[in-house]
Amino acid sequence: IEPAVILAEKGELDYLVLECLAERTIALAQKRKMADPDKGYDPFLEKRIGVLLPHLVKNKVRLITNMGAANPVMAAKKVKALAEKNGFDIKVAAVFGDDVLTYQNLPIDAFEIFNGENQAFELIKENNNDTLISANAYIGAEGIIEALDSDAQIIITGRVADPSLFLAPMIYEFGWSKDEYELLGKGTVIGHLMECAGHITGGYFADPVKKPVQDMDKLGHPFVDVFSDGSGIISKVESTGGIINLMTAKEQLLYEVVNPNEYFTPDVVADFTTVKLEEIAENQVKVTGGGGKAKPENYKVSVGYKAFFLGEGEISYAGPSAFERAKLAGETIEKRVSSQFDDFRIDYVGINSVFGDKENPVITNEVRLRIAGKAKDIDTASLIGEEVEALYTNGPAGGGGVRKYTNEVIGIMSVLVKRNLLLPQVKIF
């Protein structure tokens, strides 16, 4: 949270955006909400907002975040209570309406198969609560704009498309029409560049040999000055670590973009092909260009489901014949239990776990054996950890540092839903 605190304190911001959701995280949030209806928002919500609140209020910074996850209404209530406890009289807004499973009697013809993922369509069709965990649509800027109109200082959403969190204040501040698609496309480009924070300041870009980045221990997060024509200048707070240049900006621009001619969002189908980036000063990149056309008729819906149970076990071997002993251990457990698993895998970490070259292993004097398997139930999945732990006394010689894990894995697939059937909603506290 430190880079966000620095931005709120020293960035001279109008808006701070915390983008904290991914496909699997919202499914896991729905799972927490199933266990406790008062949960389902980001578990770091109160800790992070509590640290930021004094700076937001002092510097009149408005916060937009999707930390509401599966329960933005309860998240907003928690933040309102936290503000009151600390003597701050502010409005907090919840933006919701993305949870498809809360809509009653949506017809099955409201949904379409996306990307050949028939199983997601069938899960929605059957609404099988034994398997189906979540179905959240990527809604756009509309609900956030309504919340901004209410003068809320903190706006907490559920599943909103990442660039839309940034696009909403641009539409609100500049008075862009919701069908000015060229401008919305340009704003979406900027939102896309900003959404991953430390990506564009050199974090995920960094390679100490080929792409060195200084002061990674105090990596700054970016801010952008946006202009009414949809252009922007991306920079970072002076004295923070990291770097912003053409290379970091280009890497983020291409991130998750399959078709740069048509980058689908709920607000616009953006065109990235005319984007121009210019390094105008140290740690300053100017963004111009881009465009867009009419928004799609459907929302994409991320569907979370119970996929399988994963059993894992790890143990280390070191010294002479470390690989041979690890290999014997792996083969022994494979003979004992692999037939009970839908999928079974042995990795020799440090030798061939990533590249998988089993014919030409790189022999070292230390290796970490990892065994994993997919199972339909937790008891079967637990067998792997039990077997690995038994290697302590059953051999081979010299194994140590055992760890074992058993987890239920949530799978993610997608469907499309007709957007006119979902209604973004706002509640003010």
Secondary structure by P-SEA (a helix, b strand, c coil): caaaaaaaccccccbbbbbcccaaaaaaaaaaaaaccccccccaaaaaaaaaaaaaaaabbbbbbccccccaaaaaaaaaaaaaaaccbbbbbbbcccccccccccccccccccccaaaaaaaaaaccccccccccccccaaaaaaaaaacccbbbbccccaaaaaaaaaaaaacccccaaaaaaaaaaaaaaccccccccccccccccccccccccbbbbbbbbcccccbbbbbccccccccccaaaaaaaaaccccccccccccccccccccbbbbbccccbbbbbbbcccccccbbbbbbbcccbbbbbbbbbbbccaaaaaaaaaaaaaaacccccccbbbbbccccccccccccccccccbbbbbbbbccccccccaaaaaaaaaccccccccccbbbbbbbbbbbbbbbccccccbbbbbbcc
